[in-house]
Each structure stands twice: as C-alpha cells, then as structure tokens.
C-alpha cells in the first residue's frame, strides 16, 4: 500500500480528498437516524417503551414548578396568590397542557410550605425543547415579582434542553481545545510546522469522513450523540498516533542516510505494519461492545470502528503519498528554538530521561518487575470497592448548577417525586371492572407500605387499551432504598394486582427502573465482553508476533493498566479523593457504562504502544541482536514517539475530563490516566523488565502452533550504527554469525 501510494501520489491524495468530501456530503444529505428509547434501554424499560410506541402514545414532557416559602404555608392567601400567578403565566404561553393546580392534586409537602404546579409541554420531545424557553421565562417573571418565595421550574423538557445545549457546548469546546493541543504537542515533537500539521489534518479528515459514513449507514444501525463524542475522542487520538508512528519512522530512516524511496519503504514495512495491527486490535476490542445488546453501546462501537478503519486507511495510503510528494520539505516551517532543542541522536539513545530509567531496569529486571508491578496493583486496589450505577440527574450535573439545586429542593420536599416509577399497563380491556379494581388495589398496596408514596397518577388511553401509572418511590433514585422499592413494586405488588387480570402485561419504567435494568445488563455483559476482547487480542498478538510469551505478556500488562485506571477512577469519582482538583466531587458511584467502555477502548489503544515497541524489539532480534540488546534498542528507539503519542492522547482525553457532565469527566480522566500509566510504567519499566527476565523464551512458539501464518515484515532498517548505544547496557557480545545475519541481508537489500 505504501509503495503504490508513493508511486501514484496524485491518485492517492486526490482519491482521499474525494472520499472525504463524498462521505461527508452523502452523510449530510442522508442525515442521522438516532437510537430510540426502546432500543437504548434493556429489560422492562425497553418493553414499556415498545408498548407505548406500538400504541402511538408519545408521552409528553412533564414539568413541575416548585412554589416554596419559609414563612407561608399553602393555606395562606398570599401563597395561593403566587400559585395562581404561576398557573396564569404557564397557561399564557400557549405551549403547555394538562395543567394541574396543587389545590386540586394536593401536591403539598408534609409541612405545607411547598407546592408543585404540574403540567406538560406541548409537542414531542424535540418540539418540547423548542417550547420550553418561553415557559421558563414566564416562571422566571413570577419569581422576580416574589423574591421572598422560591418559584423554580424543573422537568423533562427543561433538563433535556439544558443537556442538549450543554452537550453541544462541551462538544464544541472539546473540539476547539483538543485540536490546538495536539498541534502544539506535535510542533514541539517535530520542531517543524509542516510535520506537525500533517497528522492533525489527516486525523480530522478521517473523523469527517467517518462521520459521514456513520450517518449514511445509520438507517441500518442507529447512531447517537454519544457516538459522535466518542468518535471525535478516539478518532483524533488514534489518527494522530498512527500518522506520528509512520512519520517519525520515515524521518528517522532519512536521518540515517537512506534515500526518500527506501526510507518510505522501510516505514511502510515496519511502522505501517504496526499501525495495521494496532488498528485491527482496536476494531476487535470495540466489536466486543456489540455483546452488550444495548443500542447506545453498539452505536458507539460502530462509530469507533469506522473512524479507526478510516484513520488506518489514511495512514497507509495518503500519508506515504504526501511524504513522497513533500520529501525533505516535510521539515519546512522550522521553529528555530524547538528545532535546535531536538537532538538527532535521541532516536537512537532514547534521551537522558529514558536512559536513566532503562539502564537500572535492564540491570535488575526482577526488582523492577516487583516494584512496578506492586505499584500498579496498589493503584488498582480501590477497584475492589467500585460501585456502578446509572447516575441520577443530580449526580451527572456539576455542583452549584441551578437545576441541581431545584431538584434537591423538590427531592427534600417531595421524596421520589422528581423521578417516579411508571407502570405501563396493556390489557385486553383497560376499562373493564376487573382492571379498574386491579388499579385501585395497586394504588392501595403502593401507599400502604413505607417504600412508595403519593400522589399516584393514573392516565388511561382507552382506545389503545393502555394505561400509565406514576408512583413516586422512596430514596434518591439509584440508592438501595429506591432499588428495594422498585423490586417490591415489580415482584410483589404488580403480580398480586394487575397481572391477575388475564391478558395483562405491566412493565415498570422510569429513571430508577432504567438505572437498575441498565446496571444489570452491564453486569451481565462484563464476562462475555471481557472474554471476547481478551481472547481475540491474544490471538491477534500471537499471530502477529508468532510468540506465546509476547501474546501472554501483552494481555497481562494491558489488564494491569486497565485495573490501575479503574482504581484511580474509583478513588477520585466514587470516594472523592482529589476530586476537587478536577472541579467535581465524589458522587458515590461510577456511571454504569464507563468501566466496560474504558476496558474495550483501553485494551485497543494500549496495543498501539505495545505493538509499536515490541515490533521494534522483534525487528532487532530478527537481525541478530541478543534479546537484551534488542529490548534496549526497541525501547530507546521508540521512546520519543511513544512519549509524544502518549502526551497527545493524555491531552485529548484530559480535555474530556474538564467537561460538565460527570460521565464525560469519568471517561476522560479514566482514559488519560490509563494511557499515562501505559506509556510510562508499563512500556518504560514493566515491559522491558519482564522481557529481560524471559530472555529467549520471549520468542517461544510451541511446535503445535507452527501452522499459524507468518505476518512478520521483511524490510528491517539498518542497525549497525545503533548497536553501540544498545549494547551499552551490557548485553552479551555479538557473535560473528549474528553479525553476519544482521549485516549481510541488509547489505544485499540496500545494494551496498
């Protein structure tokens, strides 16, 4: 692919541009088909959504206005006047319906200092988001007239509008922050503007093309807003990394004295192969998310797979074509100070810092293994206390947010009301005496215990033979009290009442039910997803390197880095240790989808470094270097590019750690920490230490696995001028035979 692209430069470059433009245009024309609620949630929640969809019932967005006074009660005329003003203001917008006064519904707090005005916003969810600003303005005007009372609105439309706007703002901020960060880091790494711009441009074009392809195919596999965020996050990270690997190797070979064509050929056969293996590993890992059975995860998985394949394709085709076109002009736009700071021998020696680390590691590999392994196990220890949950509205939003404050006030005055459980009843005859009696029995049993409370709202849809019953649950929404109340409702009350009427089904939905069902699905998916990803990653590494030890150590080290990331995540976001430094606080739980998502992403991404480093080590060993010398050479020669790539990934992921929503923070920080650990402790200490201990056993392949295909490259770069630095760590002297194996084939290939 690299050779063809270099020979057909114009075809490769303009073909790529045409592909990007066509994909983006066709995707924009087609539009995106979003995941529906019935697809996005598992269990009874999905069943309830499907019943409502089939009946054509679009549940309107419900809203509540809290009227609260420290001095007045609902029985005071002044309090009632404010409630009447709220009713008039909401009605006057012409964008609401089903308006209910607390004096009709008795929606008063126990101390009667708080009341809830309840209504719905007209239109479907999208239209409600357009209508809600006018309603919010009307309520705000009432609040402005009565500073001594609290008059605040909260509901599905207002919170949905906030999330929609905040998501767009966060996404834009991430985009505009991550790209300049990556560009700045690349500028420092290369010291030249053209070389720094190339990876960013290719990563962005890959993201644009992938976005169009995902939209174009969304009719078959629905997509989501989360998928777009993940696609940007992963696409920018891997796109820049892949181009960086390729470009640095090509520059290194040019610095070693090769002509442009030979340097490009060597880069294609070495770094190009590493990019291909890394990309396939990420794709395989992300495919594991399809086993969750949840449409949102499948959408994120598919979007990530598409952007990774696109980034790999660009790195292996248009990048060599551009490098062939530019030649040494890729170093144009040199930044004087930065370019002078870059020492040409760094690629061979690994720089002072990595030398200072690597020398004692290779001298005492057992001690290095024990110390670094113990450190990572200690960091991973908090994961044993990890608690996952589908985070509530209050947990997702940052502290001090106005909506959170309103929600907490409503929660305190009306426990459970902000997120009641909804029983969706489908019967043969919803108006039958038996069903009416069953509903009344359900209400009585729900209010008789101490796990649910009123008001219980029943809405009948006679034509569709469907009813919805809203029952407030005790607790915060995803704590043990709420979960136990949900269990009682599902397993005890509903079977004893509604389900006794023949032909009736009554799944329970709502935020608590959604959190419970989603968490159950995630927990059940862990084993198959983990097993799938680990097994296929092992097989891929075994096939790529034809070594049992390399495959086993790759999997073990990746599991260790993921475990360490889980430990930090639990410590910061669940227990709150150091959370204030990130502008957040411990919320007592990790969002249900984050651990599984982090696992598949990290297992794929960490293979980038592993494949790149181990490929270089194997390259040296195949040329006749002893294992110790090959390890030293491989680590040193990749130290610069791995450091640059890791800094870019940490920076990009760190941007997501600054966003507003808790789940985005957890994802960004988890990814950043894991990559940082992976590129430093794992690749710089533990990997060389373990490989040094294994020695020649690193390359062991059982005879019964000899049938595996050989995907190793046959275009090594010359090492003669690099043998001295590598040998400085004290490896065994090279034999004459080894020297002949290393130099002879290379001399013939290079024509010297």
N, C-alpha and C positions, 0 to 999 in steps of 0.2 A: 504493500500500500504506500509506504514511504517513497520507494523508488519510482512507482508510477506517478505519484503526485509531483515529485521533483522533476520528472521528465515532461509532464503535462501541467505545467504550473498554472497557465491561464484557465484551463478546463477545470482544475481543482478549485481555484479561488472563485471564479465566476459561477461555477456549479454550486458551491457552498452558499454564496450570496443569493442565488436564485432559489435554492432550497429554503433558506431562512425566510425570504420575502414571501414565497408561495405558502409556506406553512403558516406564517403569521397572518397573511391575508385570508386564506381559506378558513383558518380557525376563527378569525374575527367575524367573517360572514356567517359561518355556521352558528356561532355562539356556544355558550356552555350550558349543558344540562346538569343541574345541580342534584345532589343526593336528596331524596325525600326523607321525611321524618320516619316513615315506616321502614326505610332501608337503613337509616343511620343508627337505630337502636335495636337491641336484641330483646328476646323474651316477650313477656306480656305487654311491654310498652310498644313493641313493634306490632303486635296483634291488635292492640287498641287503636293505633294509628291506621292500620289497614281497614278495620271496621268502619271508622269514620270516613276514610277515603272512598270506600266502596259505597257508602250511603250518601256520598256527596255532601257531607257535613263539614264545612270549614269552620272550625271553632274560632270565633273572633278573638282578637287580642283583648284580654281583660285588664282593667286598670282600677286602681284604688287611690282615693285621696284621703290622707290622714288629717283629721282635724283634732288637735290636741291642745289642752290648756292645763297649766299647773294650778290655776285658781278656780276656773269654772268647771262645772260638770254639764253633762248633756241635758240636765233638767233646767239649766239656767237659760232665760230668754236670749241673752247675748250670745251664748254658744249656738243656740238654734239658728239665730240670725246668720252667723257665719256659715253654717251648714247650708242654709237656703241660698246664700250668695254663691257658694261653690256649685250647687245644683244648677242655678241660673247661668253661671259662667260656662259650665261644661255644656249645657244644652244650647247655649247661644252660639257655639262654634259650628253647629250643624254637622259635626263629624263624629258624633257618638250615638250610642243606642243602649237599650236595656238599662237605663239609669235607675238606681235604687238608693233611696234615702235610708240612712241608718235608723230613722224613726219608723220605717216600715219593716226593715230586716232585723232590727235590734242588734246591729253590728256595733255594740259598745264594749269597751273594755270592762273588766271586773270592777274597777273603781269609778267607771263612768266619766273619766276625764279624757277619754279618747273615743273617736268615732270614725268609721270608714264609710265614705261615699263610694259606691261601686258602680261601674259601667263598662261598656265595651266600646272599642274604637271601630268605626265602620271600615269595611273593605277587608281583603285578605291581608296576610302578614306584610307583604310588600307595600300595599296601599296604606295600611295602618301606620307604617313607618313614615309615610309622607304626611299623614293627617295629624300625627301626634304632636308636632311642634306647636300648632295652633292651640291645642288643648293645654299643653304645658304653659304657654304664655297666659292663657286665661286664668289658670290656677295661680300662677305667679302674681298676677294682678290682685287677686284676693288676698294673698299672703302680704303683699305690700301695704294693703289697707289695714291689716291687723297684725302689727308687729308683736303684740303681746301673746299671740297664739301661734301654733305651728300648723301651717297648711302646706302639705307636701304631697306630691304625686309619685306613684311607683306602680309598675305593672309590666306586662309582657311587651307592649308596644314601646314604652319609654325606655326600658332597659335594652330591648332589642335595637332601638335606634342608637343608643349610646354605644353598644357593642359594635354595630355596623360602622359608625363613624370612627370609633377608636381603632378598629381593625384596619380601616383604610389609612388612618394617620400613622399607625405603627408600621404598616407595611411600607408606606412611602418613606418613613424615617429610616427604617432598616435598609431600604434600597439605596437611599442617598447617603447613608453613613457607611455601609459595608463596602460599596464600590470604591470610594476615595481611600478608605483604609487599605484595601487590598492593593490599590495602585501605589500608595505611598510605601508600603512594605516592599513591593516588588522593585520600586525605584531604589530603595536602599540596598536590596539584594543584588541588583544588576548594575546600579550606578549609571544607567543609560535609559533615556525616555522611551525609545522605540522598543527595547527588550521588555520594559516594564508594562507598556501598553498592550502588547500582543496577547498575553494570557487573559487580561481583563476583557478585552474586546471579544476574544473567542468564547470566553465563558458567558458573556452577556448575549452574544448571538445564539449560542447553544440554548440558553434559557428562553430567548424569544421564540426560537423555532420549536422547542419542546412545548411551550405554552400553546402555540397554535395547534400542534399535533394532539395535545390532550383535549383541547376544545373540540377539535374536529372529530375525535373518537368518543366524545362524552355521551353521545346518543347510545352507544353500546355499553360503556362503563362510566357511570355518572361521576362527576367531579365535585369538588367543594372548595370553599375559601381556604381552608386549612391546607389543602393540597397545593395551592398556589404559593403559600408561605414556605412550605417545606421544599417545594421545587426551587424557589429562589435561594433558600438557605443551602441546600445540598448542591444545586447546580453551580452556584458561584464558587463554593468551596472545592468541589472536585474538578470543575472546569479549569480553574486557575492552577490547581495542583498538577493536573495531567500535563498542561502546557509547560508548567515550570519544570517538571521532570525531564521532559523532552528537550526543552530549550537549553537547560543547564548542561545536559549531556552533550548536545551539539556544540555548545560554546567550549566545553571542556576539551572535546576532541580537536576543535580548531586550534585551541591554545597549545595542544600537544604537538602541533605541526602537521596535522592532516589537511589535505585539500578539502574544499567545501563538499564535494560529492561523497568522499569517503567518510567525512565526519557525519554527514546526514544519514548515510547508510548504517553506520555504527549506532547512531542514536535510535534509528528505526528498529534495529535488531535487538537492542538492549532496553532502553527506556520505553520504546514503543511497545515492546512485548510486556514490560512491567505494567504499563498503562492498560493494556488489553486485559491482562489477568486481574488487575485491581478492579477494573470496570465490571468484568463478569462477576467478580466476588460481590461487589455492591449490589448488582442486579439480583443475584441469587439470594442474598440476605434479605433484600427488600421484598422479594417474592414470598418470603415466609409470612408476611403480614396478611396475605390472602387467606391464610388458615384461620384468621380470627373470625371470619364470617360477618364482619361489620363493614358496611359500605364506606364509611369515612376512612377507615384504615386501608381498604382496598383502593380508594381514590388516591390517598397519599402514596401508597406503594406504587401504583401505576404511574403517577406523575413523576416520582423519583426515578423509576426505571427508565422512563422515556428521556428525562433530562440527562441521566448518566450515559445512556447509549449515545445520545446526540453529542455529548461532550467528548466521549471516546472517539466517535467518528470524526469530529472536527480536529482532535489532536493528532489523529493518524493520517489525515488527508490534507486539510487546508493548511495546517501548521507547517509540515515539511515543504509544501509548495511555497508558502510565504518566506520561509527561511532560505529556500533555494533562490527565490527572487531577490531577497534582500542581501544575502551573502554577509559580508562583514559590516554592511550598513545597519545591521540589527543593533550595533553598538552606537548608532548615531544618537545625538542629543545627550552626550555625557554630562553628568553633573560633576563639575570639577572636584569638589571636596569628597563626595561619595565615591567617585571612581578611583581617586588616589588611595582611599582607605581600604579598597578591596585588594587584597594581596593575591597575586596569581598562584602562589603555592598552596592556598587554602584548600583547593580541591584535592590535593594530594595528601596534605598533612592533617586536614580537619580543623585547623585553627587551634589556638592555645587552650581555649576552654575545653574543647572535646579531647584534646591530647591529655590535659590534666586529669580528666575523668577516666579516659580509656586505659591509660597506662597502668594504674593500680588495679583496675578491673581485670585486665588480662593477666596481670602478675599474680593476683589472688582471686581467681574466679569463684571459689567456694564461698569465701567470706562475702564477696559482692552479691552472690546469689541469695545467701541467707539474709543479709541486711536489707537489700532492696525488696526481696520477697516478703520479709517480715513487715517492712514499712507499708507496702501495698495492702497486705492483709489487715494491718491495723487501721488503715484508712477505710477499708471496706467493711470493717466490723459493724458500724451503725446500721448497715442494711438489714441486719437481723431483726431490727425493731421497725422496719419500714411498714407503714400503714398506707394503703392506697384507697382512694375514694374519688368519686366523680364530684369535683369541688363545687360547693354551693356558690350562688351569686355573690355572697359576702366575701367568700374566700378568694374568688377569682379577681375581684377588683382591688385596686390599691387602697391602703388605709387612708382615711380622710376624704374619700370620694363621697360626693353628696348623695348618690344613690345608695351607697352602702349605709350611710348614716340614717337615711329614711327607712331602709329595710330593717335596720337594727331597732329603730323605734317602733315600727309596726310589729316586729317579732316580739318585742318586750310586752307590748300592749295586747297583742292577739297572737299568742304562740301557735305556730303552724300555719297561720293564715296566708303568709306570702307564698307558700308552696304546698297547697293541699293535694291529697291523693285524689285522682279522678277515676271512678269506676265507670267503664264504658259497657253498657248493657245492651246486648242484642237478643231480642226474644221473638217468639212466633207471633205474639200479640202483646205489645207493650202496654195496652190499655186494659188487659184482662184483669178481673178481680184478683186472681191468684198473684199476678205480677205486682199489682198495686199493694197488696198485702205484704208481699215479699220486700218491696222497697221500704214500706213503713217499718217492717221488722228489722231491716238492715239499719235504718236510722236509729231505732231504739237501742239496738245492741251496740252500735258505734258510740252512742252517747252514754251508755250505762257504765262503761269501763273508764279507766283513767289514762288511756293511750290515744284517744281521739276526742274531739270536742266540736261544738257547733260554731257557726251555723252550717248545717248540711244543706247544700243547694242541689235541687233535682231539676233537670231540664229534659222535657220529653220531646221527642221528634216522632210524632205519631205515624206519619206517612212512611217513614223508614223503619219503624219498629225498633228504634234505638233510643236509649236514654243515657245521660251523663249525670253522675252523682259526685259532687265535690265534697270531700270530707277532710277537714284540717287534722293533721297528725301532730302529736306532741314531738318536741325536740327541735333541733336546728335545721333538719332537712337531710343530713347524712351522718348523724351520730347514732349511737346504739339505741337511744330512745325512739327515734324516727324509724329505724330499721325494724325494731321489735313491733312497733305499731303497724307497720306495713305487713309484717309476717302475720300478725293477728288478723288483720283485715282480709288478707288473701287466703290464709289457710283455715281460719276458724269461722269468721263472720259470714263471708260470701258463700262458702259451701253450705252453711246452715240456713241461708235465707234465699238468695237469688237463684242459686244453682239447683234448688229443689223444684223449681218450675221447669218442666220438661222443655227441651229445645232452647235453653238459655245459655249464653256464654257471657262472662263478665270479667275481662282482663282489667287490671289496675295499672294506670299510667300516672304521670306526674313527675316532678323533679326527684323526689325520694325514690320512687319506683325506678326511674331512669338510672339514677346513681347505683342502686342495688343491682339491677339487671346488667348494666354495663360492667360493673366491677366483677360480677360473677362470670360474665363472658370473658373478660380479660384474664381472670384467674384460671379459667378452664383452658384458655388458649396458650398459656405460658409454655406448658410442656411440649405440645406439638410444634409450636413456632421455634422454641429454643432447639429442640431436637432436629428439626428440618435445617435450620441455619447452620448449626454446628456440624452436622453430618455432611452437608454439601460443601461447606467451606473446607472441611478436612479433605474431602475427595478432590476438590479443586486444587488445593495446595499439594496433595500427593501426586496428582497428575502433572502439575506444572513443574515440580522440582524432583520428581521421582525419588522421594526420600520420605521414609516413615517418620523419622525424627523431626524433620522440618515441619511436616504436617501437624504432628502432635504438639510441638512447642508453639506453633502459630496459634492453634486453638487455645492452648492453655494460657498463653500470655494475653491473648485478646480477652478471654474470660476474666483474667485478673484485672485488666484495665477497666473493663465494664463494671466489675464489682467495686473497684475503688470509686468510680463515678457515682454509683448507687449510694455508697457510703457518704460521700460529700453531699449529695442531694438530700439524703435523709437528715443529716446533721443540720444543714442550713435551712431547708424549707419546711421540714417537719418539726424539728426541735428548736429552730430559730437561732442557732449558733452562728453569729456573724451575718445574719440576715439583714441587719440594719445597714451594713456596708453596701448592700445591693438595693437599698431603698425599698425593702419589703420587711415582712415579719414571718415567723413560723406560723403556719396555718394548721398544723397537726396532722397533715396528710399530704401524700404525693398524688397528683392527678392520675387517675387510673390508667390512662393510655400512655403516660410518659415512660415508665420503665420498659415496656415492651417496645415502644418506638425507639427509645435510646439504644436498646440492645441490637436491633436489626441495623440501625444506622451506624452505630459504632463498630459493630462487627464487620460491616462492609468497609467503612472509611479507614479503620486502623490497618486493614490489609494493604492500603495504599503504601504506607511506610514499610510494612513488613515485606511485601513483595519487592519493593524497590531496593531495600537494604540487602535482603537475602539473595536477590538476583545478583547483586554486585559481589557478594561473598562467594557465591557459587561460580560466578564468572572467573574470579581469581583462582579458586581451587581447580576448576577445569583446565586452567592454563598451567597448572603445575605448582602453584604455591601450596605450602603446608596449610592445614586448616587454621592454625593460629595466625599465620601471616595473612591468609585470605580474610579472616574476620577483621583484623586490624585494617587491612586495605578497604574492605567493604564499608565499615563504619566510618572511617575517615573520609573516604571519597564521597560519601553520601551525606555527611554531617551538615554541610552548608545548605543543600537543597531541602533536606528534611526539616532543618530548623526554619528555613524561610517558609516552607509549605505549612508547617505547624503554626507559626506565628500568624499566617493569613487565616487559617481555619479558626484559631482561637479568637482572633479579632472579629471575624464574621459571626461566629457563634456568640461571642460576647455581646455583640450588638443586640441580639435577640434577648439576652439576659437583662437588657435595660428597658424592655417594652413594658406596657402597662399591665397586661393580664398575667396572672400567676402561672398559668400553664406554659405560656411562652417563655417566661423567666426560667422556669424549671428546665424546659427543653434546652434553652440556650446555654445556661450555666452547666448543665449536665454534659452537653456535647463539648463545651470549651474545656472543662476540667479533664474529661477523658482524653481528649486529643493532646492536651498539655502533658498529662502523665504518660501517654503512649509515646510521645516523641522524645521524652527526656528519660524518665526512669526505665521504661520498658526497652526502647530501642538503644539508649545510650549506655545502660548498665546491665539490665537483666538478660537481654538477648545475647550480647557478646559473652557474658559470664556463663550462661547455660550452654551456649555453643562451644565455648572453650572447654567446659567440663566434658562434653560429649565427644570432642575430638573428631576422629574419623568416623565415629558412629553417626555423625550428622548426616552422612550420605548413604546410610544403610537402606537398602530396599530388599525385602525378602524375595527369595527366588520365585515364590508362587505369585508375586505381583509383577513379574517381569513382562507380562503381556500388556502392561499399561503403555499407552502411546507416549512418545518422547517429544515434548513440546519445547525442549531447550533450544536456545538460539545458537547459531554457529558463526557469529560475527563479532568476536571479542575485540576490545580495544587493547592497544599495546600497554604493557605494564612494566616494561624494563626500567623506565625512568622513575617508576613509583615503588619499586621493590625495596629500595633503601629505607624510605620512611616507614614502610610497613614492617620491615624487619627490625626496626629499632626497638620494638617491644621485646625482642629476644626470642624469636621463633627458631626452630631448627634450621641449620644451614641448608640451602637448596642443593640437591644432588645434581650431577651433570645431566642425568637423564631427565630430571624435572626441568632443568634449564632448557634442554633441547626441545622438550614438549611445549614449553612456553614460547620460546623464541622462533623455533623452526616454522610451524604452521603460520604464524603471524607474518614472518618474513616473506613466505610464499604468497600469502594473501595480499600483502601490501606492495609486492613487486620489487622489494629491496633485496 
